[in-house]
Amino acid sequence: MFRAILSEGQIVCKEYDRNDEGVDLYDEDEQFIAFVPYTSLNALIDEDVYNEDERSIM
């Protein structure tokens, strides 16, 4: 699962496709959820990495 971080909130999705203007987000059934323009996207995070216990402190 992935998490799209926006300034207005977050969207959880199973898959995404990049294009010239932004990302298309899809659920587990490959159904379109949302289009997020790059100008609105703060981060796209793989939840498997995000939820790991190992943390780096800098």
PyMOL Python script that loads the backbone (N, CA, C, O; Angstrom):
from pymol import cmd

cmd.read_pdbstr("""\
ATOM      1  N   MET A   1       0.839  -1.177   0.000  1.00  0.00           N
ATOM      2  CA  MET A   1       0.000   0.000   0.000  1.00  0.00           C
ATOM      3  C   MET A   1       0.887   1.244   0.000  1.00  0.00           C
ATOM      4  O   MET A   1       2.007   1.239   0.509  1.00  0.00           O
ATOM      5  N   PHE A   2       0.352   2.289  -0.579  1.00  0.00           N
ATOM      6  CA  PHE A   2       1.044   3.566  -0.651  1.00  0.00           C
ATOM      7  C   PHE A   2       0.179   4.640  -0.003  1.00  0.00           C
ATOM      8  O   PHE A   2      -1.040   4.500   0.098  1.00  0.00           O
ATOM      9  N   ARG A   3       0.819   5.693   0.425  1.00  0.00           N
ATOM     10  CA  ARG A   3       0.120   6.813   1.039  1.00  0.00           C
ATOM     11  C   ARG A   3       0.571   8.084   0.328  1.00  0.00           C
ATOM     12  O   ARG A   3       1.749   8.439   0.362  1.00  0.00           O
ATOM     13  N   ALA A   4      -0.377   8.767  -0.317  1.00  0.00           N
ATOM     14  CA  ALA A   4      -0.101  10.051  -0.956  1.00  0.00           C
ATOM     15  C   ALA A   4      -0.340  11.134   0.088  1.00  0.00           C
ATOM     16  O   ALA A   4      -1.444  11.261   0.618  1.00  0.00           O
ATOM     17  N   ILE A   5       0.687  11.906   0.378  1.00  0.00           N
ATOM     18  CA  ILE A   5       0.602  12.963   1.382  1.00  0.00           C
ATOM     19  C   ILE A   5       0.357  14.290   0.660  1.00  0.00           C
ATOM     20  O   ILE A   5       1.157  14.718  -0.172  1.00  0.00           O
ATOM     21  N   LEU A   6      -0.755  14.925   0.995  1.00  0.00           N
ATOM     22  CA  LEU A   6      -1.134  16.215   0.433  1.00  0.00           C
ATOM     23  C   LEU A   6      -1.218  17.222   1.564  1.00  0.00           C
ATOM     24  O   LEU A   6      -1.321  16.830   2.726  1.00  0.00           O
ATOM     25  N   SER A   7      -1.179  18.485   1.260  1.00  0.00           N
ATOM     26  CA  SER A   7      -1.321  19.485   2.322  1.00  0.00           C
ATOM     27  C   SER A   7      -2.729  19.451   2.914  1.00  0.00           C
ATOM     28  O   SER A   7      -2.923  19.868   4.055  1.00  0.00           O
ATOM     29  N   GLU A   8      -3.714  18.963   2.159  1.00  0.00           N
ATOM     30  CA  GLU A   8      -5.095  18.876   2.639  1.00  0.00           C
ATOM     31  C   GLU A   8      -5.405  17.577   3.365  1.00  0.00           C
ATOM     32  O   GLU A   8      -6.452  17.469   4.004  1.00  0.00           O
ATOM     33  N   GLY A   9      -4.512  16.578   3.280  1.00  0.00           N
ATOM     34  CA  GLY A   9      -4.772  15.281   3.908  1.00  0.00           C
ATOM     35  C   GLY A   9      -3.963  14.184   3.250  1.00  0.00           C
ATOM     36  O   GLY A   9      -2.910  14.443   2.668  1.00  0.00           O
ATOM     37  N   GLN A  10      -4.460  12.950   3.343  1.00  0.00           N
ATOM     38  CA  GLN A  10      -3.759  11.787   2.824  1.00  0.00           C
ATOM     39  C   GLN A  10      -4.727  10.888   2.070  1.00  0.00           C
ATOM     40  O   GLN A  10      -5.918  10.841   2.375  1.00  0.00           O
ATOM     41  N   ILE A  11      -4.197  10.177   1.085  1.00  0.00           N
ATOM     42  CA  ILE A  11      -4.984   9.195   0.336  1.00  0.00           C
ATOM     43  C   ILE A  11      -4.187   7.899   0.326  1.00  0.00           C
ATOM     44  O   ILE A  11      -3.019   7.893  -0.062  1.00  0.00           O
ATOM     45  N   VAL A  12      -4.807   6.800   0.749  1.00  0.00           N
ATOM     46  CA  VAL A  12      -4.167   5.483   0.735  1.00  0.00           C
ATOM     47  C   VAL A  12      -4.573   4.782  -0.553  1.00  0.00           C
ATOM     48  O   VAL A  12      -5.744   4.799  -0.934  1.00  0.00           O
ATOM     49  N   CYS A  13      -3.593   4.160  -1.231  1.00  0.00           N
ATOM     50  CA  CYS A  13      -3.882   3.463  -2.474  1.00  0.00           C
ATOM     51  C   CYS A  13      -3.020   2.203  -2.571  1.00  0.00           C
ATOM     52  O   CYS A  13      -2.015   2.068  -1.873  1.00  0.00           O
ATOM     53  N   LYS A  14      -3.421   1.306  -3.425  1.00  0.00           N
ATOM     54  CA  LYS A  14      -2.683   0.064  -3.648  1.00  0.00           C
ATOM     55  C   LYS A  14      -1.626   0.244  -4.734  1.00  0.00           C
ATOM     56  O   LYS A  14      -0.520  -0.285  -4.622  1.00  0.00           O
ATOM     57  N   GLU A  15      -1.967   0.996  -5.791  1.00  0.00           N
ATOM     58  CA  GLU A  15      -1.061   1.199  -6.914  1.00  0.00           C
ATOM     59  C   GLU A  15      -1.153   2.638  -7.386  1.00  0.00           C
ATOM     60  O   GLU A  15      -2.105   3.351  -7.067  1.00  0.00           O
ATOM     61  N   TYR A  16      -0.152   3.057  -8.151  1.00  0.00           N
ATOM     62  CA  TYR A  16      -0.194   4.388  -8.750  1.00  0.00           C
ATOM     63  C   TYR A  16       0.543   4.376 -10.076  1.00  0.00           C
ATOM     64  O   TYR A  16       1.413   3.538 -10.312  1.00  0.00           O
ATOM     65  N   ASP A  17       0.186   5.310 -10.933  1.00  0.00           N
ATOM     66  CA  ASP A  17       0.863   5.517 -12.215  1.00  0.00           C
ATOM     67  C   ASP A  17       1.276   6.969 -12.289  1.00  0.00           C
ATOM     68  O   ASP A  17       0.489   7.867 -11.990  1.00  0.00           O
ATOM     69  N   ARG A  18       2.521   7.194 -12.693  1.00  0.00           N
ATOM     70  CA  ARG A  18       3.017   8.558 -12.896  1.00  0.00           C
ATOM     71  C   ARG A  18       2.732   8.977 -14.329  1.00  0.00           C
ATOM     72  O   ARG A  18       2.778   8.158 -15.247  1.00  0.00           O
ATOM     73  N   ASN A  19       2.437  10.257 -14.513  1.00  0.00           N
ATOM     74  CA  ASN A  19       2.342  10.814 -15.850  1.00  0.00           C
ATOM     75  C   ASN A  19       2.959  12.206 -15.836  1.00  0.00           C
ATOM     76  O   ASN A  19       3.547  12.599 -14.829  1.00  0.00           O
ATOM     77  N   ASP A  20       2.845  12.943 -16.899  1.00  0.00           N
ATOM     78  CA  ASP A  20       3.507  14.243 -17.000  1.00  0.00           C
ATOM     79  C   ASP A  20       2.981  15.270 -16.002  1.00  0.00           C
ATOM     80  O   ASP A  20       3.730  16.145 -15.567  1.00  0.00           O
ATOM     81  N   GLU A  21       1.721  15.176 -15.639  1.00  0.00           N
ATOM     82  CA  GLU A  21       1.080  16.187 -14.795  1.00  0.00           C
ATOM     83  C   GLU A  21       0.954  15.802 -13.324  1.00  0.00           C
ATOM     84  O   GLU A  21       0.801  16.676 -12.471  1.00  0.00           O
ATOM     85  N   GLY A  22       1.018  14.492 -13.009  1.00  0.00           N
ATOM     86  CA  GLY A  22       0.826  14.049 -11.630  1.00  0.00           C
ATOM     87  C   GLY A  22       0.748  12.539 -11.538  1.00  0.00           C
ATOM     88  O   GLY A  22       1.323  11.833 -12.367  1.00  0.00           O
ATOM     89  N   VAL A  23       0.038  12.036 -10.533  1.00  0.00           N
ATOM     90  CA  VAL A  23      -0.105  10.594 -10.335  1.00  0.00           C
ATOM     91  C   VAL A  23      -1.573  10.209 -10.299  1.00  0.00           C
ATOM     92  O   VAL A  23      -2.408  10.934  -9.758  1.00  0.00           O
ATOM     93  N   ASP A  24      -1.879   9.047 -10.889  1.00  0.00           N
ATOM     94  CA  ASP A  24      -3.207   8.447 -10.809  1.00  0.00           C
ATOM     95  C   ASP A  24      -3.148   7.383  -9.725  1.00  0.00           C
ATOM     96  O   ASP A  24      -2.252   6.540  -9.741  1.00  0.00           O
ATOM     97  N   LEU A  25      -4.088   7.405  -8.780  1.00  0.00           N
ATOM     98  CA  LEU A  25      -4.107   6.466  -7.664  1.00  0.00           C
ATOM     99  C   LEU A  25      -5.211   5.433  -7.873  1.00  0.00           C
ATOM    100  O   LEU A  25      -6.301   5.761  -8.342  1.00  0.00           O
ATOM    101  N   TYR A  26      -4.910   4.158  -7.512  1.00  0.00           N
ATOM    102  CA  TYR A  26      -5.843   3.052  -7.713  1.00  0.00           C
ATOM    103  C   TYR A  26      -5.970   2.213  -6.441  1.00  0.00           C
ATOM    104  O   TYR A  26      -5.026   2.113  -5.658  1.00  0.00           O
ATOM    105  N   ASP A  27      -7.146   1.612  -6.242  1.00  0.00           N
ATOM    106  CA  ASP A  27      -7.376   0.752  -5.076  1.00  0.00           C
ATOM    107  C   ASP A  27      -6.985  -0.689  -5.375  1.00  0.00           C
ATOM    108  O   ASP A  27      -6.396  -0.968  -6.420  1.00  0.00           O
ATOM    109  N   GLU A  28      -7.310  -1.615  -4.459  1.00  0.00           N
ATOM    110  CA  GLU A  28      -6.946  -3.025  -4.591  1.00  0.00           C
ATOM    111  C   GLU A  28      -7.568  -3.682  -5.815  1.00  0.00           C
ATOM    112  O   GLU A  28      -7.011  -4.634  -6.362  1.00  0.00           O
ATOM    113  N   ASP A  29      -8.719  -3.180  -6.246  1.00  0.00           N
ATOM    114  CA  ASP A  29      -9.428  -3.737  -7.400  1.00  0.00           C
ATOM    115  C   ASP A  29      -9.048  -3.041  -8.704  1.00  0.00           C
ATOM    116  O   ASP A  29      -9.723  -3.200  -9.721  1.00  0.00           O
ATOM    117  N   GLU A  30      -7.971  -2.275  -8.665  1.00  0.00           N
ATOM    118  CA  GLU A  30      -7.475  -1.513  -9.806  1.00  0.00           C
ATOM    119  C   GLU A  30      -8.471  -0.463 -10.287  1.00  0.00           C
ATOM    120  O   GLU A  30      -8.461  -0.071 -11.454  1.00  0.00           O
ATOM    121  N   GLN A  31      -9.332  -0.012  -9.374  1.00  0.00           N
ATOM    122  CA  GLN A  31     -10.284   1.051  -9.675  1.00  0.00           C
ATOM    123  C   GLN A  31      -9.632   2.397  -9.396  1.00  0.00           C
ATOM    124  O   GLN A  31      -8.939   2.564  -8.393  1.00  0.00           O
ATOM    125  N   PHE A  32      -9.855   3.351 -10.283  1.00  0.00           N
ATOM    126  CA  PHE A  32      -9.303   4.694 -10.135  1.00  0.00           C
ATOM    127  C   PHE A  32      -9.858   5.357  -8.878  1.00  0.00           C
ATOM    128  O   PHE A  32     -11.068   5.349  -8.655  1.00  0.00           O
ATOM    129  N   ILE A  33      -8.973   5.934  -8.053  1.00  0.00           N
ATOM    130  CA  ILE A  33      -9.383   6.654  -6.844  1.00  0.00           C
ATOM    131  C   ILE A  33      -9.312   8.152  -7.074  1.00  0.00           C
ATOM    132  O   ILE A  33     -10.280   8.876  -6.842  1.00  0.00           O
ATOM    133  N   ALA A  34      -8.135   8.617  -7.539  1.00  0.00           N
ATOM    134  CA  ALA A  34      -7.943  10.059  -7.661  1.00  0.00           C
ATOM    135  C   ALA A  34      -6.755  10.367  -8.556  1.00  0.00           C
ATOM    136  O   ALA A  34      -5.849   9.554  -8.736  1.00  0.00           O
ATOM    137  N   PHE A  35      -6.794  11.569  -9.107  1.00  0.00           N
ATOM    138  CA  PHE A  35      -5.630  12.134  -9.789  1.00  0.00           C
ATOM    139  C   PHE A  35      -5.079  13.214  -8.873  1.00  0.00           C
ATOM    140  O   PHE A  35      -5.823  14.074  -8.401  1.00  0.00           O
ATOM    141  N   VAL A  36      -3.761  13.171  -8.618  1.00  0.00           N
ATOM    142  CA  VAL A  36      -3.116  14.170  -7.766  1.00  0.00           C
ATOM    143  C   VAL A  36      -2.033  14.858  -8.594  1.00  0.00           C
ATOM    144  O   VAL A  36      -1.059  14.217  -8.989  1.00  0.00           O
ATOM    145  N   PRO A  37      -2.194  16.155  -8.862  1.00  0.00           N
ATOM    146  CA  PRO A  37      -1.141  16.868  -9.591  1.00  0.00           C
ATOM    147  C   PRO A  37       0.115  16.981  -8.735  1.00  0.00           C
ATOM    148  O   PRO A  37       0.038  17.055  -7.508  1.00  0.00           O
ATOM    149  N   TYR A  38       1.271  16.992  -9.393  1.00  0.00           N
ATOM    150  CA  TYR A  38       2.531  17.093  -8.661  1.00  0.00           C
ATOM    151  C   TYR A  38       2.588  18.344  -7.782  1.00  0.00           C
ATOM    152  O   TYR A  38       3.230  18.332  -6.732  1.00  0.00           O
ATOM    153  N   THR A  39       1.925  19.416  -8.199  1.00  0.00           N
ATOM    154  CA  THR A  39       1.947  20.649  -7.410  1.00  0.00           C
ATOM    155  C   THR A  39       1.230  20.480  -6.073  1.00  0.00           C
ATOM    156  O   THR A  39       1.479  21.253  -5.147  1.00  0.00           O
ATOM    157  N   SER A  40       0.350  19.493  -5.951  1.00  0.00           N
ATOM    158  CA  SER A  40      -0.378  19.239  -4.700  1.00  0.00           C
ATOM    159  C   SER A  40       0.201  18.087  -3.892  1.00  0.00           C
ATOM    160  O   SER A  40      -0.172  17.896  -2.734  1.00  0.00           O
ATOM    161  N   LEU A  41       1.107  17.319  -4.488  1.00  0.00           N
ATOM    162  CA  LEU A  41       1.660  16.125  -3.853  1.00  0.00           C
ATOM    163  C   LEU A  41       2.916  16.474  -3.058  1.00  0.00           C
ATOM    164  O   LEU A  41       3.917  16.910  -3.626  1.00  0.00           O
ATOM    165  N   ASN A  42       2.855  16.280  -1.742  1.00  0.00           N
ATOM    166  CA  ASN A  42       4.025  16.511  -0.894  1.00  0.00           C
ATOM    167  C   ASN A  42       4.938  15.295  -0.854  1.00  0.00           C
ATOM    168  O   ASN A  42       6.161  15.437  -0.833  1.00  0.00           O
ATOM    169  N   ALA A  43       4.347  14.087  -0.844  1.00  0.00           N
ATOM    170  CA  ALA A  43       5.133  12.853  -0.807  1.00  0.00           C
ATOM    171  C   ALA A  43       4.254  11.680  -1.203  1.00  0.00           C
ATOM    172  O   ALA A  43       3.033  11.723  -1.052  1.00  0.00           O
ATOM    173  N   LEU A  44       4.890  10.631  -1.710  1.00  0.00           N
ATOM    174  CA  LEU A  44       4.220   9.366  -1.988  1.00  0.00           C
ATOM    175  C   LEU A  44       5.046   8.303  -1.286  1.00  0.00           C
ATOM    176  O   LEU A  44       6.172   8.019  -1.696  1.00  0.00           O
ATOM    177  N   ILE A  45       4.504   7.720  -0.243  1.00  0.00           N
ATOM    178  CA  ILE A  45       5.267   6.856   0.659  1.00  0.00           C
ATOM    179  C   ILE A  45       4.784   5.413   0.557  1.00  0.00           C
ATOM    180  O   ILE A  45       3.580   5.157   0.549  1.00  0.00           O
ATOM    181  N   ASP A  46       5.717   4.480   0.482  1.00  0.00           N
ATOM    182  CA  ASP A  46       5.426   3.054   0.547  1.00  0.00           C
ATOM    183  C   ASP A  46       5.166   2.730   2.020  1.00  0.00           C
ATOM    184  O   ASP A  46       6.073   2.848   2.844  1.00  0.00           O
ATOM    185  N   GLU A  47       3.949   2.326   2.359  1.00  0.00           N
ATOM    186  CA  GLU A  47       3.609   2.084   3.764  1.00  0.00           C
ATOM    187  C   GLU A  47       4.436   0.975   4.389  1.00  0.00           C
ATOM    188  O   GLU A  47       4.651   1.002   5.601  1.00  0.00           O
ATOM    189  N   ASP A  48       4.915  -0.010   3.614  1.00  0.00           N
ATOM    190  CA  ASP A  48       5.765  -1.066   4.165  1.00  0.00           C
ATOM    191  C   ASP A  48       7.044  -0.467   4.736  1.00  0.00           C
ATOM    192  O   ASP A  48       7.513  -0.908   5.786  1.00  0.00           O
ATOM    193  N   VAL A  49       7.602   0.504   4.081  1.00  0.00           N
ATOM    194  CA  VAL A  49       8.809   1.174   4.568  1.00  0.00           C
ATOM    195  C   VAL A  49       8.451   2.122   5.706  1.00  0.00           C
ATOM    196  O   VAL A  49       9.173   2.201   6.700  1.00  0.00           O
ATOM    197  N   TYR A  50       7.353   2.832   5.566  1.00  0.00           N
ATOM    198  CA  TYR A  50       6.905   3.820   6.547  1.00  0.00           C
ATOM    199  C   TYR A  50       6.606   3.182   7.895  1.00  0.00           C
ATOM    200  O   TYR A  50       6.837   3.809   8.929  1.00  0.00           O
ATOM    201  N   ASN A  51       6.096   1.942   7.913  1.00  0.00           N
ATOM    202  CA  ASN A  51       5.693   1.273   9.150  1.00  0.00           C
ATOM    203  C   ASN A  51       6.789   0.431   9.790  1.00  0.00           C
ATOM    204  O   ASN A  51       6.559  -0.162  10.844  1.00  0.00           O
ATOM    205  N   GLU A  52       7.972   0.361   9.187  1.00  0.00           N
ATOM    206  CA  GLU A  52       9.045  -0.450   9.765  1.00  0.00           C
ATOM    207  C   GLU A  52       9.479   0.124  11.116  1.00  0.00           C
ATOM    208  O   GLU A  52       9.400   1.330  11.351  1.00  0.00           O
ATOM    209  N   ASP A  53       9.936  -0.766  11.991  1.00  0.00           N
ATOM    210  CA  ASP A  53      10.363  -0.360  13.325  1.00  0.00           C
ATOM    211  C   ASP A  53      11.734   0.299  13.352  1.00  0.00           C
ATOM    212  O   ASP A  53      12.010   1.122  14.224  1.00  0.00           O
ATOM    213  N   GLU A  54      12.600  -0.058  12.395  1.00  0.00           N
ATOM    214  CA  GLU A  54      13.931   0.517  12.372  1.00  0.00           C
ATOM    215  C   GLU A  54      13.844   1.987  11.985  1.00  0.00           C
ATOM    216  O   GLU A  54      13.231   2.344  10.979  1.00  0.00           O
ATOM    217  N   ARG A  55      14.466   2.834  12.799  1.00  0.00           N
ATOM    218  CA  ARG A  55      14.411   4.260  12.540  1.00  0.00           C
ATOM    219  C   ARG A  55      15.815   4.829  12.545  1.00  0.00           C
ATOM    220  O   ARG A  55      16.681   4.373  13.291  1.00  0.00           O
ATOM    221  N   SER A  56      16.024   5.797  11.734  1.00  0.00           N
ATOM    222  CA  SER A  56      17.294   6.487  11.671  1.00  0.00           C
ATOM    223  C   SER A  56      17.128   7.851  12.302  1.00  0.00           C
ATOM    224  O   SER A  56      16.199   8.587  11.969  1.00  0.00           O
ATOM    225  N   ILE A  57      18.009   8.186  13.198  1.00  0.00           N
ATOM    226  CA  ILE A  57      17.955   9.498  13.857  1.00  0.00           C
ATOM    227  C   ILE A  57      19.168  10.292  13.403  1.00  0.00           C
ATOM    228  O   ILE A  57      20.307   9.860  13.579  1.00  0.00           O
ATOM    229  N   MET A  58      18.921  11.428  12.830  1.00  0.00           N
ATOM    230  CA  MET A  58      20.012  12.275  12.347  1.00  0.00           C
ATOM    231  C   MET A  58      19.927  13.615  13.065  1.00  0.00           C
ATOM    232  O   MET A  58      20.749  14.499  12.820  1.00  0.00           O
TER     233      MET A  58
END
""", "prot")
cmd.dss("prot")
cmd.show_as("cartoon", "prot")
cmd.util.cbc("prot")
cmd.orient("prot")
